[in-house]
Amino acid sequence: MASLISCPHCGARPKEEFTIKGAVLPRPDAGAGSEAWMDYVYRRDNPRGAYREYWHHTSGCRRWLVVTRDTASHEVAACQDAALAKRAEAQP
């Protein structure tokens, strides 16, 4: 049986419907130097354990999601709409 991802809009869907787009990392300011941008784009840790990633539901609702996934076991712990996640982070 295929692994299922619980999309907040479509419900449980096969992982093949999704495309992993990258890590959820704090983006440098527009005026940041080239070293900060080099770190953001190319120099990253490769952590073992829970990690937040941007996923796109390409074969479903086409929404951007933030998926919390264990990099060792690939178990998905959480999945939320990226726009809602961004608003929740912005609130004090």
Rosetta constraint file for C-alpha pairs under 8 A:
AtomPair CA 2 CA 14 HARMONIC 5.99 0.50
AtomPair CA 2 CA 15 HARMONIC 7.20 0.50
AtomPair CA 3 CA 14 HARMONIC 5.78 0.50
AtomPair CA 3 CA 15 HARMONIC 5.74 0.50
AtomPair CA 4 CA 12 HARMONIC 5.73 0.50
AtomPair CA 4 CA 13 HARMONIC 5.19 0.50
AtomPair CA 4 CA 14 HARMONIC 4.50 0.50
AtomPair CA 4 CA 15 HARMONIC 5.49 0.50
AtomPair CA 5 CA 11 HARMONIC 7.88 0.50
AtomPair CA 5 CA 12 HARMONIC 5.39 0.50
AtomPair CA 5 CA 13 HARMONIC 5.35 0.50
AtomPair CA 5 CA 14 HARMONIC 6.16 0.50
AtomPair CA 5 CA 15 HARMONIC 5.72 0.50
AtomPair CA 5 CA 76 HARMONIC 7.22 0.50
AtomPair CA 5 CA 79 HARMONIC 7.64 0.50
AtomPair CA 6 CA 10 HARMONIC 7.66 0.50
AtomPair CA 6 CA 11 HARMONIC 5.15 0.50
AtomPair CA 6 CA 12 HARMONIC 4.15 0.50
AtomPair CA 6 CA 13 HARMONIC 6.29 0.50
AtomPair CA 6 CA 79 HARMONIC 6.52 0.50
AtomPair CA 7 CA 11 HARMONIC 4.86 0.50
AtomPair CA 7 CA 12 HARMONIC 5.98 0.50
AtomPair CA 7 CA 13 HARMONIC 6.85 0.50
AtomPair CA 7 CA 79 HARMONIC 6.45 0.50
AtomPair CA 7 CA 80 HARMONIC 7.28 0.50
AtomPair CA 8 CA 79 HARMONIC 6.96 0.50
AtomPair CA 8 CA 80 HARMONIC 6.06 0.50
AtomPair CA 8 CA 81 HARMONIC 6.72 0.50
AtomPair CA 9 CA 61 HARMONIC 7.03 0.50
AtomPair CA 10 CA 60 HARMONIC 7.28 0.50
AtomPair CA 10 CA 61 HARMONIC 6.86 0.50
AtomPair CA 13 CA 17 HARMONIC 7.11 0.50
AtomPair CA 14 CA 18 HARMONIC 7.96 0.50
AtomPair CA 17 CA 57 HARMONIC 6.12 0.50
AtomPair CA 17 CA 58 HARMONIC 6.03 0.50
AtomPair CA 17 CA 59 HARMONIC 4.79 0.50
AtomPair CA 17 CA 60 HARMONIC 6.63 0.50
AtomPair CA 18 CA 55 HARMONIC 6.44 0.50
AtomPair CA 18 CA 56 HARMONIC 5.56 0.50
AtomPair CA 18 CA 57 HARMONIC 4.53 0.50
AtomPair CA 18 CA 58 HARMONIC 5.49 0.50
AtomPair CA 18 CA 59 HARMONIC 6.71 0.50
AtomPair CA 19 CA 55 HARMONIC 5.55 0.50
AtomPair CA 19 CA 56 HARMONIC 5.19 0.50
AtomPair CA 19 CA 57 HARMONIC 6.55 0.50
AtomPair CA 19 CA 58 HARMONIC 6.45 0.50
AtomPair CA 20 CA 53 HARMONIC 7.20 0.50
AtomPair CA 20 CA 54 HARMONIC 6.26 0.50
AtomPair CA 20 CA 55 HARMONIC 4.45 0.50
AtomPair CA 20 CA 56 HARMONIC 6.49 0.50
AtomPair CA 21 CA 53 HARMONIC 7.21 0.50
AtomPair CA 21 CA 54 HARMONIC 5.37 0.50
AtomPair CA 21 CA 55 HARMONIC 5.40 0.50
AtomPair CA 21 CA 56 HARMONIC 6.93 0.50
AtomPair CA 22 CA 53 HARMONIC 5.43 0.50
AtomPair CA 22 CA 54 HARMONIC 5.36 0.50
AtomPair CA 22 CA 55 HARMONIC 7.35 0.50
AtomPair CA 23 CA 51 HARMONIC 7.65 0.50
AtomPair CA 23 CA 52 HARMONIC 6.06 0.50
AtomPair CA 23 CA 53 HARMONIC 4.25 0.50
AtomPair CA 23 CA 54 HARMONIC 6.06 0.50
AtomPair CA 24 CA 52 HARMONIC 5.54 0.50
AtomPair CA 24 CA 53 HARMONIC 5.09 0.50
AtomPair CA 24 CA 54 HARMONIC 6.18 0.50
AtomPair CA 24 CA 66 HARMONIC 7.71 0.50
AtomPair CA 25 CA 40 HARMONIC 7.79 0.50
AtomPair CA 27 CA 40 HARMONIC 6.95 0.50
AtomPair CA 28 CA 32 HARMONIC 6.06 0.50
AtomPair CA 28 CA 36 HARMONIC 6.60 0.50
AtomPair CA 28 CA 37 HARMONIC 6.64 0.50
AtomPair CA 28 CA 40 HARMONIC 7.29 0.50
AtomPair CA 32 CA 36 HARMONIC 6.16 0.50
AtomPair CA 32 CA 37 HARMONIC 7.05 0.50
AtomPair CA 33 CA 37 HARMONIC 6.64 0.50
AtomPair CA 34 CA 38 HARMONIC 5.97 0.50
AtomPair CA 35 CA 39 HARMONIC 6.23 0.50
AtomPair CA 36 CA 40 HARMONIC 6.24 0.50
AtomPair CA 37 CA 41 HARMONIC 6.05 0.50
AtomPair CA 38 CA 42 HARMONIC 5.62 0.50
AtomPair CA 38 CA 43 HARMONIC 6.62 0.50
AtomPair CA 39 CA 43 HARMONIC 4.45 0.50
AtomPair CA 39 CA 44 HARMONIC 6.62 0.50
AtomPair CA 40 CA 44 HARMONIC 7.03 0.50
AtomPair CA 47 CA 51 HARMONIC 7.49 0.50
AtomPair CA 47 CA 71 HARMONIC 7.40 0.50
AtomPair CA 48 CA 70 HARMONIC 7.31 0.50
AtomPair CA 48 CA 71 HARMONIC 5.53 0.50
AtomPair CA 48 CA 72 HARMONIC 5.93 0.50
AtomPair CA 49 CA 69 HARMONIC 7.73 0.50
AtomPair CA 49 CA 70 HARMONIC 4.68 0.50
AtomPair CA 49 CA 71 HARMONIC 5.19 0.50
AtomPair CA 49 CA 72 HARMONIC 5.96 0.50
AtomPair CA 50 CA 68 HARMONIC 6.33 0.50
AtomPair CA 50 CA 69 HARMONIC 5.45 0.50
AtomPair CA 50 CA 70 HARMONIC 4.28 0.50
AtomPair CA 50 CA 71 HARMONIC 6.37 0.50
AtomPair CA 51 CA 68 HARMONIC 5.46 0.50
AtomPair CA 51 CA 69 HARMONIC 5.43 0.50
AtomPair CA 51 CA 70 HARMONIC 6.12 0.50
AtomPair CA 51 CA 71 HARMONIC 6.75 0.50
AtomPair CA 52 CA 66 HARMONIC 6.43 0.50
AtomPair CA 52 CA 67 HARMONIC 5.63 0.50
AtomPair CA 52 CA 68 HARMONIC 4.40 0.50
AtomPair CA 52 CA 69 HARMONIC 6.41 0.50
AtomPair CA 53 CA 66 HARMONIC 5.58 0.50
AtomPair CA 53 CA 67 HARMONIC 5.32 0.50
AtomPair CA 53 CA 68 HARMONIC 6.39 0.50
AtomPair CA 53 CA 69 HARMONIC 7.56 0.50
AtomPair CA 54 CA 64 HARMONIC 6.81 0.50
AtomPair CA 54 CA 65 HARMONIC 5.71 0.50
AtomPair CA 54 CA 66 HARMONIC 4.81 0.50
AtomPair CA 54 CA 67 HARMONIC 6.35 0.50
AtomPair CA 54 CA 82 HARMONIC 7.53 0.50
AtomPair CA 55 CA 64 HARMONIC 5.91 0.50
AtomPair CA 55 CA 65 HARMONIC 5.14 0.50
AtomPair CA 55 CA 66 HARMONIC 6.15 0.50
AtomPair CA 55 CA 67 HARMONIC 6.58 0.50
AtomPair CA 56 CA 62 HARMONIC 6.30 0.50
AtomPair CA 56 CA 63 HARMONIC 5.97 0.50
AtomPair CA 56 CA 64 HARMONIC 4.64 0.50
AtomPair CA 56 CA 65 HARMONIC 6.06 0.50
AtomPair CA 57 CA 61 HARMONIC 6.04 0.50
AtomPair CA 57 CA 62 HARMONIC 4.67 0.50
AtomPair CA 57 CA 63 HARMONIC 5.59 0.50
AtomPair CA 57 CA 64 HARMONIC 6.51 0.50
AtomPair CA 57 CA 65 HARMONIC 7.44 0.50
AtomPair CA 58 CA 62 HARMONIC 4.93 0.50
AtomPair CA 58 CA 63 HARMONIC 7.68 0.50
AtomPair CA 63 CA 81 HARMONIC 7.25 0.50
AtomPair CA 64 CA 81 HARMONIC 6.27 0.50
AtomPair CA 64 CA 82 HARMONIC 5.44 0.50
AtomPair CA 64 CA 83 HARMONIC 7.61 0.50
AtomPair CA 65 CA 79 HARMONIC 6.58 0.50
AtomPair CA 65 CA 80 HARMONIC 5.51 0.50
AtomPair CA 65 CA 81 HARMONIC 4.50 0.50
AtomPair CA 65 CA 82 HARMONIC 4.49 0.50
AtomPair CA 65 CA 83 HARMONIC 7.91 0.50
AtomPair CA 66 CA 79 HARMONIC 5.71 0.50
AtomPair CA 66 CA 80 HARMONIC 5.36 0.50
AtomPair CA 66 CA 81 HARMONIC 6.19 0.50
AtomPair CA 66 CA 82 HARMONIC 5.18 0.50
AtomPair CA 66 CA 85 HARMONIC 7.29 0.50
AtomPair CA 67 CA 76 HARMONIC 7.02 0.50
AtomPair CA 67 CA 77 HARMONIC 7.68 0.50
AtomPair CA 67 CA 78 HARMONIC 5.71 0.50
AtomPair CA 67 CA 79 HARMONIC 4.43 0.50
AtomPair CA 67 CA 80 HARMONIC 6.59 0.50
AtomPair CA 68 CA 76 HARMONIC 5.91 0.50
AtomPair CA 68 CA 77 HARMONIC 5.52 0.50
AtomPair CA 68 CA 78 HARMONIC 5.07 0.50
AtomPair CA 68 CA 79 HARMONIC 6.38 0.50
AtomPair CA 69 CA 74 HARMONIC 5.87 0.50
AtomPair CA 69 CA 75 HARMONIC 5.66 0.50
AtomPair CA 69 CA 76 HARMONIC 4.38 0.50
AtomPair CA 69 CA 77 HARMONIC 5.85 0.50
AtomPair CA 69 CA 78 HARMONIC 7.33 0.50
AtomPair CA 70 CA 74 HARMONIC 4.95 0.50
AtomPair CA 70 CA 75 HARMONIC 5.35 0.50
AtomPair CA 70 CA 76 HARMONIC 6.48 0.50
AtomPair CA 70 CA 77 HARMONIC 7.53 0.50
AtomPair CA 71 CA 75 HARMONIC 7.82 0.50
AtomPair CA 80 CA 84 HARMONIC 7.37 0.50
AtomPair CA 80 CA 85 HARMONIC 6.70 0.50
AtomPair CA 81 CA 85 HARMONIC 6.21 0.50
AtomPair CA 82 CA 86 HARMONIC 6.11 0.50
AtomPair CA 83 CA 87 HARMONIC 6.35 0.50
AtomPair CA 84 CA 88 HARMONIC 6.14 0.50
AtomPair CA 85 CA 89 HARMONIC 6.28 0.50
AtomPair CA 86 CA 90 HARMONIC 6.33 0.50
AtomPair CA 87 CA 91 HARMONIC 6.50 0.50
